[in-house]
Every structure is written in structure tokens, then in C-alpha cells.
């Protein structure tokens, strides 16, 4: 061990020290992607991950981490905005009720938070439509793993 870092996940203490130490270890090199490109992942996948993050940040204690988000359609509109339709898959009807919330309020919050972040990231208006479905075997669907470049044989 060359270094030991005392880090608090709760307060963030010590994170800057770790970042500085890691930055010194990274060799200099050319940029592999354009400066304004945030990720090498397709935007459809990135949009699904942003929605999934909003689900977990809002329902972290109520919903098990057994859900996923799939981007069903992505349409560039004439007014330069984007229409995105996504499906949130959970394993049980009780989890579906949690994601929907009373009168759909939880799903509305998730959609609004994801829509705002996507709009800021892409610098244009986003129309986000979310659907919640129960599929107790969603984790066994090969196509979901293929979208992120993983090979999964059930």
C-alpha cells in the first residue's frame, strides 16, 4: 500500500484527497472522445440510466434494486425537441405500486426529475413518457443485457 485514505460516504470527507492522488497516477494522453461527449454509451441507454437513477434516489429504502428501465422509442421532433418513451420493469405488483405512488405522484416526480436532467444534458426540450410494468423474469431477458454490451446466457 502506498496510500491510505479515510473517506466518509455520508459527508464526503476525504474524497478530494483521493481524487487528487488518483489524478497524479493517470498518465497524460490524447482525448479519446470529443470534449462535449459525456459518455461512450448510446444516448438511449444513458437516458434509461438517468431515469433508473431517479427511481433509486427517490425510492432507495422502499424499492429493492431489482428494477430496470428500457428506452422503447426515441423520436427527434420537428421543433428540435425529443420524445422518449421508457418502460420501468419491476418483478412484483407490490413494487409497481411503489413506483407509481398514490395517484401516480411518485412516477410523476421520477419523470419530472429525469426529464429535467435529460433536457439540461442534451440542451433541448425532452418529452418523457414512462410506463411501469410487472415482469418477474425481466432479469433473464437477453436483449436487456445486450443493450449494454454484456453477453448473458440463461
One Martini backbone bead per residue (centre of mass of N, CA, C, O) as a GRO file, in nm:
protein
  154
    1UNK     BB    1   0.095   0.037   0.024
    2UNK     BB    2   0.093   0.388  -0.035
    3UNK     BB    3  -0.211   0.455   0.054
    4UNK     BB    4  -0.442   0.614   0.284
    5UNK     BB    5  -0.802   0.657   0.301
    6UNK     BB    6  -1.028   0.871   0.455
    7UNK     BB    7  -1.377   0.798   0.406
    8UNK     BB    8  -1.701   0.958   0.364
    9UNK     BB    9  -2.013   0.885   0.241
   10UNK     BB   10  -2.187   1.092   0.397
   11UNK     BB   11  -1.988   1.368   0.371
   12UNK     BB   12  -1.709   1.341   0.176
   13UNK     BB   13  -1.470   1.295   0.326
   14UNK     BB   14  -1.162   1.255   0.136
   15UNK     BB   15  -1.221   1.268  -0.175
   16UNK     BB   16  -1.017   1.481  -0.274
   17UNK     BB   17  -0.763   1.323  -0.203
   18UNK     BB   18  -0.821   1.086  -0.392
   19UNK     BB   19  -0.841   1.244  -0.658
   20UNK     BB   20  -0.554   1.361  -0.653
   21UNK     BB   21  -0.403   1.091  -0.646
   22UNK     BB   22  -0.524   0.976  -0.910
   23UNK     BB   23  -0.440   1.206  -1.103
   24UNK     BB   24  -0.128   1.148  -1.070
   25UNK     BB   25  -0.151   0.842  -1.200
   26UNK     BB   26  -0.246   0.951  -1.464
   27UNK     BB   27  -0.179   0.947  -1.778
   28UNK     BB   28  -0.102   1.120  -2.037
   29UNK     BB   29  -0.336   1.205  -2.310
   30UNK     BB   30  -0.549   1.175  -2.542
   31UNK     BB   31  -0.846   1.236  -2.654
   32UNK     BB   32  -1.110   0.997  -2.730
   33UNK     BB   33  -1.321   1.230  -2.708
   34UNK     BB   34  -1.519   1.463  -2.719
   35UNK     BB   35  -1.558   1.713  -2.490
   36UNK     BB   36  -1.896   1.699  -2.507
   37UNK     BB   37  -1.877   1.398  -2.440
   38UNK     BB   38  -2.001   1.201  -2.173
   39UNK     BB   39  -2.022   0.922  -2.344
   40UNK     BB   40  -2.008   0.591  -2.503
   41UNK     BB   41  -2.294   0.568  -2.469
   42UNK     BB   42  -2.590   0.550  -2.564
   43UNK     BB   43  -2.851   0.764  -2.524
   44UNK     BB   44  -3.067   0.556  -2.455
   45UNK     BB   45  -2.910   0.439  -2.214
   46UNK     BB   46  -2.861   0.700  -2.057
   47UNK     BB   47  -3.161   0.767  -2.015
   48UNK     BB   48  -3.226   0.512  -1.851
   49UNK     BB   49  -3.020   0.567  -1.621
   50UNK     BB   50  -3.143   0.829  -1.522
   51UNK     BB   51  -3.415   0.714  -1.442
   52UNK     BB   52  -3.304   0.498  -1.249
   53UNK     BB   53  -3.173   0.696  -1.054
   54UNK     BB   54  -3.440   0.833  -0.967
   55UNK     BB   55  -3.565   0.589  -0.842
   56UNK     BB   56  -3.341   0.534  -0.626
   57UNK     BB   57  -3.337   0.819  -0.492
   58UNK     BB   58  -3.654   0.802  -0.408
   59UNK     BB   59  -3.667   0.455  -0.337
   60UNK     BB   60  -3.427   0.321  -0.170
   61UNK     BB   61  -3.609   0.193   0.082
   62UNK     BB   62  -3.861   0.059  -0.087
   63UNK     BB   63  -3.684  -0.046  -0.335
   64UNK     BB   64  -3.552  -0.279  -0.483
   65UNK     BB   65  -3.270  -0.360  -0.700
   66UNK     BB   66  -3.525  -0.484  -0.908
   67UNK     BB   67  -3.479  -0.285  -1.168
   68UNK     BB   68  -3.569  -0.138  -1.491
   69UNK     BB   69  -3.481   0.048  -1.795
   70UNK     BB   70  -3.650   0.104  -2.112
   71UNK     BB   71  -3.600   0.222  -2.432
   72UNK     BB   72  -3.845   0.227  -2.679
   73UNK     BB   73  -3.833   0.541  -2.774
   74UNK     BB   74  -3.687   0.779  -3.027
   75UNK     BB   75  -3.781   1.121  -3.111
   76UNK     BB   76  -3.728   1.355  -3.345
   77UNK     BB   77  -3.848   1.670  -3.369
   78UNK     BB   78  -3.923   1.953  -3.548
   79UNK     BB   79  -3.875   2.140  -3.272
   80UNK     BB   80  -3.602   1.983  -3.146
   81UNK     BB   81  -3.724   1.780  -2.985
   82UNK     BB   82  -3.782   1.499  -2.756
   83UNK     BB   83  -3.916   1.168  -2.770
   84UNK     BB   84  -3.958   0.958  -2.479
   85UNK     BB   85  -3.994   0.603  -2.425
   86UNK     BB   86  -4.051   0.423  -2.116
   87UNK     BB   87  -3.976   0.123  -1.925
   88UNK     BB   88  -4.061  -0.005  -1.610
   89UNK     BB   89  -3.920  -0.282  -1.442
   90UNK     BB   90  -4.072  -0.520  -1.231
   91UNK     BB   91  -4.142  -0.813  -1.030
   92UNK     BB   92  -4.388  -0.676  -0.867
   93UNK     BB   93  -4.686  -0.531  -0.788
   94UNK     BB   94  -4.583  -0.387  -0.531
   95UNK     BB   95  -4.360  -0.230  -0.686
   96UNK     BB   96  -4.543  -0.081  -0.880
   97UNK     BB   97  -4.693   0.082  -0.660
   98UNK     BB   98  -4.443   0.233  -0.562
   99UNK     BB   99  -4.369   0.376  -0.830
  100UNK     BB  100  -4.640   0.521  -0.867
  101UNK     BB  101  -4.807   0.588  -0.636
  102UNK     BB  102  -5.019   0.810  -0.527
  103UNK     BB  103  -5.173   0.898  -0.810
  104UNK     BB  104  -4.873   0.902  -0.956
  105UNK     BB  105  -4.658   1.085  -0.801
  106UNK     BB  106  -4.389   0.931  -0.822
  107UNK     BB  107  -4.373   0.910  -1.129
  108UNK     BB  108  -4.382   1.212  -1.176
  109UNK     BB  109  -4.118   1.281  -1.031
  110UNK     BB  110  -3.931   1.101  -1.197
  111UNK     BB  111  -3.996   1.229  -1.473
  112UNK     BB  112  -3.918   1.520  -1.406
  113UNK     BB  113  -3.622   1.472  -1.321
  114UNK     BB  114  -3.532   1.332  -1.584
  115UNK     BB  115  -3.618   1.553  -1.784
  116UNK     BB  116  -3.434   1.776  -1.675
  117UNK     BB  117  -3.159   1.632  -1.713
  118UNK     BB  118  -3.187   1.570  -2.015
  119UNK     BB  119  -3.227   1.864  -2.109
  120UNK     BB  120  -2.953   1.968  -2.008
  121UNK     BB  121  -2.769   1.762  -2.156
  122UNK     BB  122  -2.910   1.828  -2.460
  123UNK     BB  123  -3.021   2.118  -2.498
  124UNK     BB  124  -3.336   2.023  -2.484
  125UNK     BB  125  -3.644   1.927  -2.519
  126UNK     BB  126  -3.827   1.685  -2.315
  127UNK     BB  127  -4.038   1.402  -2.380
  128UNK     BB  128  -4.154   1.201  -2.111
  129UNK     BB  129  -4.258   0.851  -2.109
  130UNK     BB  130  -4.401   0.643  -1.854
  131UNK     BB  131  -4.390   0.290  -1.777
  132UNK     BB  132  -4.529   0.027  -1.569
  133UNK     BB  133  -4.402  -0.310  -1.530
  134UNK     BB  134  -4.463  -0.652  -1.480
  135UNK     BB  135  -4.161  -0.878  -1.457
  136UNK     BB  136  -4.028  -1.154  -1.306
  137UNK     BB  137  -3.814  -1.202  -1.579
  138UNK     BB  138  -3.634  -0.956  -1.670
  139UNK     BB  139  -3.337  -1.062  -1.583
  140UNK     BB  140  -3.356  -1.289  -1.837
  141UNK     BB  141  -3.319  -1.082  -2.061
  142UNK     BB  142  -3.101  -1.058  -2.319
  143UNK     BB  143  -3.153  -0.772  -2.448
  144UNK     BB  144  -3.072  -0.602  -2.199
  145UNK     BB  145  -2.768  -0.689  -2.202
  146UNK     BB  146  -2.698  -0.615  -2.499
  147UNK     BB  147  -2.731  -0.300  -2.469
  148UNK     BB  148  -2.451  -0.308  -2.269
  149UNK     BB  149  -2.249  -0.547  -2.383
  150UNK     BB  150  -2.365  -0.815  -2.274
  151UNK     BB  151  -2.328  -1.164  -2.205
  152UNK     BB  152  -2.626  -1.370  -2.166
  153UNK     BB  153  -2.682  -1.701  -2.037
  154UNK     BB  154  -2.973  -1.886  -1.942
   0.00000   0.00000   0.00000
